[in-house]
Amino acid sequence: MSTIQDDIEAKLAEREPEVEVLSAELRGDTVELYIDHPEGVTLDLCERVTNALPELLEEHGLTVSSPGPERPLSKPEHFRRFIGHRAKVRTRAEHDGHKSFTGELVGASETEVTVAAGTGVVTIPYSDISRSNLVES
């Protein structure tokens, strides 16, 4: 998880406590923020979250979005929640000669996720994941 995501989560925990930060990535000068909420993500919620982060807006552009069907996965609890679903996991370094694995999530501990991919079952430490998301079957 990135430092910018940690900062955003801390601020939103105070200002919009029911909002869950799924992913926050700096792309160029813009932060792409994916959020979720128990009652769903609406345009009004995206606007409230944008307005709740004025410090961030002083430094960067900001896009706030719902997770959609290709929901980002960035924390152990995200992976555990979607065991049995298909996901794409991209790694920083090669594992078994590959840096991208698409398959069923079959396990998720506090330190690593296990994916049954087309190339076989692979266990990947969270610290080596560069990006991951659900994929439609």
Secondary structure, 3 states (H helix, E strand, C coil): CCHHHHHHHHHHHHHCCCCEEEEEEEECCEEEEEEECCCCCCHHHHHHHHHCCHHHHHHCEEEEECCCCCCECCCHHHHHHCCCCEEEEEEEEEECCEEEEEEEEEEECCCEEEEEECCEEEEEEHHHEEEEEECCC
